[in-house]
Amino acid sequence: MSAKPFAHPYIPNSAPAVKEQMLKEIGLGSIEEIFADIPQELRLKEKMNIPPALTEYELERHVNQLMNKNITTKEYISFLGAGCWPHFIPAVCDEINSRAEFLTAYAGEPYEDKGRFQALFEYQSLVAELVDMDVVNVPTFDWAQAASTALRMAARITKRTELLLPKNIHPDKLLIIRNYTSPDLTLTLVDFTEDTGAIDLADLQAKLGPNTAAVYFENPSFLGSLETNGQLIADLAHAAGALCVVGVDPSSLGVMEAPANYGADIVCGDLQPLGVHMHYGGGQSGFIATHDDPTFVMEYPSRLFGIAPTEVEGEYGFGDVAYDRTSFAKREKGKESVGTQTALWGITAGVYLATMGPDGMEELGQGIMQRSQYAAKQLASLPGVELKFSGPFFKEFVIDFSQTGKTVKEINAALLSRGIFGGVDLTAHDPQLEQCALFCVTEVHSKEEIDALVTALASIV
């Protein structure tokens, strides 16, 4: 390092004169004094093993070279889903969420841009209309956290400690829920039927008990099946004194009944289908919704934004609802710790829903179902290839390759060599799903792309 004073181009207040003034203000003679409390044995004595510094241009080239090694869904056809799905993103979504007042959206504060409060209120209102509930939270990190929080809310409301979850849940989501609810809540898995993939009602009824806080299921399920017995599941849960929590893919609600109308007490799900690009991390966002019942509202740990009239007739203000119940207000005494949230994706989902409207969401759902049913039928017509479950599905379905003599891993490798990402290999997820793959078909898939998949698989198997 040169002894010459150095001002870093990307670190604020790094000019030597500025640093000297700041140290003087806090009564210190050097920056090293700031770290006086850190024991010497914990400090790094030698130089860090990092490469020489790059210029901004060199750094940009280096990162681009690394990124160009990736094969993305822009170059290849992708039939991957399983929690992060390919959907069309209207340009207006990116236009709005790239605005400076929204791009760094946290949750909105009274000393910041107050337009963010209204934007999040509008998002909450639009999602509430979609799921036919009254109250929606500022977004959580993802669906898994939304489900975890919803189940904790149910446990606090019922004062019970056992949760019943479907065995056909995404294994990663199950790990997150288990981690989030342990050690004071226990999870019990309910079987699914081999023919339809739906919840086994007999097994559910046998496992319901006086300590059951909530029954959780997803519609569609992780395996794509639609749960046609939703009302019956809710009735069984309520008869046992438990709550019914339903996870839902919001892109399905233009053609499917809202969970609130078949007995759901709490609804949760993922916002990614509503205008959010697929990302490798960071592109997920979850929501929670309930009726306007104080018993439920006061159990939300995250922020809720409401609307109120002002002194000026016809003008309205937007702000926190029951802020004193949040972890922001209660701090260490909060029911849950809620930190930085994905408010930007909530604003994006609001823009998407406002753009689509009810007719657009219906058209979306119909288009997805037409494409997915066509794809499943064409794939199941291939020798040795079968549709795993006979029940109805929305945009994802399970294909069984066990009779082809090839593994899903081999099939997906062969598809990749043809420019296609195949379905998610379910072999390691459950013994019932050995050599099965989960395929996803949405509105972005053309008939030509689906036919290309079928032709490729015909030659592979």
Buried (B, 14 or more C-beta within 10 A) or exposed (E): EEEEEEEEEEEEEEBEEEBEEEBEEEEEEEEEEEEEEEEEEEEEEEEEEEEEEEEEEEEEEEEEEEEEEEEEEEEEBBBBBBBBBBBEBBEBBEEBBEEEEBEEBBBBEEEBBBEBBBBBBBBBBBBBBBBBBBBBBBBBBBBBBBBBBBBBBBBBBBEBEBBBBBBBBBEEBBEBBBEBBEEEBEBEBBBBBEEBBBBBBEBBBEBBEEBBBBBBBBBBBBBBBBBEBBBBBBBBBBEBBBBBBBBBBBBBBBBBEBBBEBBBBBBBBBBBBBBBEBEEEEBBBBBBBBBEEEEBBBBBBBBBBBBEEEEEEEEEBBBBBBEEBBBBEBEEEBBBEBEEBBBBBBBBBBBBBBBBEEEBBBBBBEBBBEBBBBBBEBBBEBEEBBBBBEBBBBBBBBBBBBEBEBBBEBBBEBBEEBEBBBBBBBBEBBEBBBBBBBBBBBBBBEEEBBEBBBEBBBEBB
